Amino acid sequence: MNSLPRISCVILCHNYGRYLDQAVTSCLEQEPGRYILHEVIVIDDGSTDETEEVCRRRKGDIKVIRRSRQGFGRTLTDAALLSSGDWVAPLDADDWFHPAKLRTCAEAMASAREALFIEHWENVVDSLGHPKLKEPHPGGNTSTLLVHREAALSLLPVSNEIFFHALREAGRGLVLQDPVTFYRVHPRSMTDRSTPGVSQDYRAEVCFALADRLRAMRGNPPPWANGRRLGRISRHFRALASRHGVESSLQRGEQLSALFLIPGMLKDTIWARDPLAPWVRSLSSVIMGRPQVQLTTGQGESAHS
C-alpha cells in the first residue's frame, strides 16, 4: 500500500512526427518525485510521415507499438490495454508535458488515495509552441489526464477521453489548477474548431455514447460506483450532450433546433442532480441566439462544460 505509483506515459501518434521528439523528451525529463516512471510507450497509429524515423532514433528510451491506422478511439483504448503501470498518462504527440507534471500529480495521488482520475489545467500554444492564450486554460483533454489503469479498463472500449471523466463524476477524481501540459492548437489538429458545429457535434456524440454505456453498466457496476450512481452520471452526460447540441445549433445559426433541446437538457439535469447554472446559460444563449464557445481556439470550452 505504501509503494510508489508506477506511471505509464503513452504517446498517441498519427502523422505528428515533427512534434514527437519533444513529446518523448518531455516524458523522459520529468522532475523526480513520489512516483516511478514505469515506461514510455509510443503508439504509432499508421503514420506515413517521419514518425517511424523518430521512434527509431529514440528506441533505447521508449517502447514502440506500430500498426496500421485504427483511429483515435482504438489508440486511446490501447493506451490502457497495452500499458502495465498503475496509472496511465496519455499524451497526444503534438502536445508535451511540463517537467513538473508527474511530480505534481503524484503528490495529489498521495493526498487523496481514493482518487482514480486526475485532470489539470493547460497552457495553450500555437504550432510553434508560442503562447496562444494569455492565461492557463482548464483541461480535460487527453494530455491533461492521468487515470488509474484498473479503473480505465472498466470503461473500455472508449472513443474519446471524455469516457474517463465518468470517474470524476463518480467522486473519484481530482481537478488541479496547475498548468502542467502544453496543449498545441494548429491547423492540422485532429479537432476541427473552425467549422461551425463540428467540434460540438462530435462531443455530443461521445457524451451520448458514454451515457448509454454507463446506463448499461448498472446491472453489473464497477467497484468505483453503484448502479444508482451510474444512473445519475448517465443523466449528467446526456445533459452535457444536449448542451453541446445547443452550442452546435447556435454556431450554425439554427436557433429553433437549439430551443428543442432545452427541455430534455433540463430534465436530465434535474435527474442527475446537477447545478442548474449550465442549463440557464444554455437557455440564455438560445434566447440571445449566440453560442458560448469561441471558434478556432476553443477558448471557453473546458472539461466541465
N, C-alpha and C positions, 0 to 999 in steps of 0.2 A: 504493500500500500504506500510505502514511503519512497519507492523508486521513482527516478525522474521520468517524465513522459517522453516517449520516443516519437519524434515528429518526422513524417514523410513529406517532403516538398515534391509536388508533382506538377510539372510544367506541361501545359496543353498547347500543342503547336501545330498549326496548319499554315504553311507558307509565311511564317514570321521569322525566317532565318536571320534577317537583318537585325532583329531585336534579340534573338535567342541567347547570344553570348552574355549580354547584360543581365538577362533573367537568371541564367545559370549562376553567374558570378554573385548576384545578389543573394542567392540561396546559400552558397558556399562561404560567403564572407559575413555571416551573421555574428553579432556580438555574443559572447558566451553568457550563459545563464542557467537557470534551473530546468534544463531540458537536454535531450540528446538529439542531435541531427542524425536521424536514423538512416536516411537515404535521400538522394535527389534523383528523381525519375523524369525523363522527358518522353512523353508520348507523342510521337511524330505521326500525325493523322494524315498520311498520304501526301506529304508536302512534295512539291515539284521545284522548289527554289533551292537556296543554299543550305537548308536545314540539315540535310544529311552530312554535309561537309563540316558544319559547326559541331554537330554531335561527334563526328569522328575526331575532331581536334580535342574535344573535352572528354573522350571516352574513359580516361582514367579517373574522372571525377564523378561521373553520372552513370546511371543505368538507362539504356535507350530501348524503347519499345517502338518499333517502326512497322507500320502496316498500311494497307490500302485505306482510302478515305472512308470513314464511317460516320463522321459528323460530330458536332459538339456534344450532344447528349450522351452518345455512346462513349466518347472520350472522357467526359466527366464521370460517368458511371465506372469506367475502368480505373480512374484515379483512385477510387475506393477499393475496387476489387483487386487490383494488381499491386497495391502498396502493402506494407506489412508493419507500419508503425502503429502506435496507439492513437495518434492524431494525424489527420491529413490536411496539409496546407496547399490547396490548389493555386496555381499561378498561370494566368494567360501569358503566353510567351511574349506578347508586346508590352507587358507591364513588368515592374520589378519591385522587389521588397526593399524597404528601408532596413539598414543594418540592425535596428532595434526591434524588428518585427517579432521574431520568435521569443526573444527575451521578454518583451512586454506581454505577449500572450501567455507565456509560461508563468509569469508572475500572477496573471489573472486566474489561470488554472489552479495555482496553489492556494489562492484566497477563496475560491469558490469551487470546491471539489465535486459538487453535483452538476457542474456545467458540462454540457456535451457539445456546445456550439459557441464560438466566439466570432464576433464581427467587429470591425474597427473602421475608422474614417480613412480617407484617402486624399492624396494630393493629385489633382487633375492636371495633366500636362499635355502638350501637343506632340506632334510626330517627332520633333527633335528633342523632346524631353524638357522643354521650357514651360513654366507655369502657364496654365490656361485660365485658371480661376485664382483670384487673389487670396482666398481663404480655403482651408481644408473643407472637404465635402463629405457628407455621410456615405458610408459604404453599403455593403450588402451584395456586391457583385463578386464574381468568382475569386478574384485576387485579394479580397478583403476578408476572407473567411478562414477559420480553422474548424474542422468538425471531427468529433470523436469517431474513429473508424467503425466501431461496432454499431453505433447509432446510425451512421451513414448507411451501413449495409441494410438496415431495416427499411430504408426508404427507396432502395434501388429496384428497378432502373429509374434514372432521373433524366429529364430532358433539359434541365436548367438548374442552376444553383439555388433558385427560389425553393426547390423541394426541401433543401436543408433548413430553410427558415422555419419550417414546422417545429423544429426543436426549440427555437426561441419562443414561439408562441405557446409551447407546452411548459414554459417556465424553466427551461433547462439551458438557456443561453445568456451570454453576456454581451453588452454593447459598449465598446471602448471608444472614446473620442480621440485617441491617439492616431494621427495620420501616418501609418507605417507601411503604406503601399503607394507606389506611384502608378496612377491609372492613366494610360495613354489613350487619347482620343485623336483619331487620324482618319483620313479618307478611306482607308482600307480596313477599318474596324469592322468586326462581324456585325455589330449592332448598327442598323441604319437609323440615325437620329435626324436625318434631314428630310425624309419623305413623310408628309403628314400622315399620322395614324399607324404607320408600320410598326414602330417600336412598341406602341401601346397595345396594338392588336396581338403582337407576339406575347407580351406579358400577360394579357388577359387569357390567352390560350393556355399558357403554362399554369396560371393560377386556377383555372377551371379543372385542368387535368390533375393538379395536386389535390384540389378539393374532393374530386371523385376518388382518388387513391386513399385519402385519409378516411373517407366515409366507408370504403370497402374494408379498411383495416380494423374497424370497430369490433368485428366478431372475434378477432384474434389480435388484440392490441400488443404493441411492443412494450418493453419494460419502462419506457420513458413517458407513457401516457395511458390512461384507461379509456374505455370506449366512449364514455360521456365527454371526456376532454377532447378526444379526437373529433367527435361530432361538432363541438363548438369551434375547434380550429378549422374544420372543413368549411363551416359557415363564414369564418373570418376570410378565408381565401376566396370564397365565392363573392363576398362583398368587395374584396380587393380587385377581383377580376372585373366586376361591374364598374368599379372606379376607373380602371384602365380603359374600359369600353367607352365610358363617358368622355374621357380625355381624347381617345381616338376619334370619336364622332365630332367633337368640337374642333379638333385640329383640321378635320376635313370639311368643316363648315356645316355639319349636319346636326343642327341644334335639336330638331324633333326626335331624331334617333337617340340622342343623348338623354332626352327627357324620359323616354320609355324605360330606360334602365334605372331611373331613380327609385321607383317603388320597390323593386326587387333588392336593390342595394340596401335600402332602409330595413327591409325585413331581415336580410341576412346579418346586418349589423346588430340588430336587436337580439337575434338568436345567438349570435356569437358573444354578446355582452361586451361589445367593443364600444369605445367612446364614439359619440355622435359627431364630433368635430369634423372628421374627414367627410362624412356624408353631407354635412352642412356646407362645407367648402365646395363639394361637387355640385350641390344644388345651386349655390350662388354662381358657380361658373356657368351652369346651364342657363340660368336666368339672364346672366350678362352676355352669354354667347362667347365666352373667352376661355380657352384652355389654360390650365395652371402650369403645364410643363413647357419650358422653352425648347425649341428645336435646336438641332445641331450639336450643342454641348451637352444636352441632357441636364443642364442646371435646373434645379428644382425637384428632380427625382431623388428618391432615396429608397432604401430597403424597407422603410416603414410607411411608404406611401399607401 
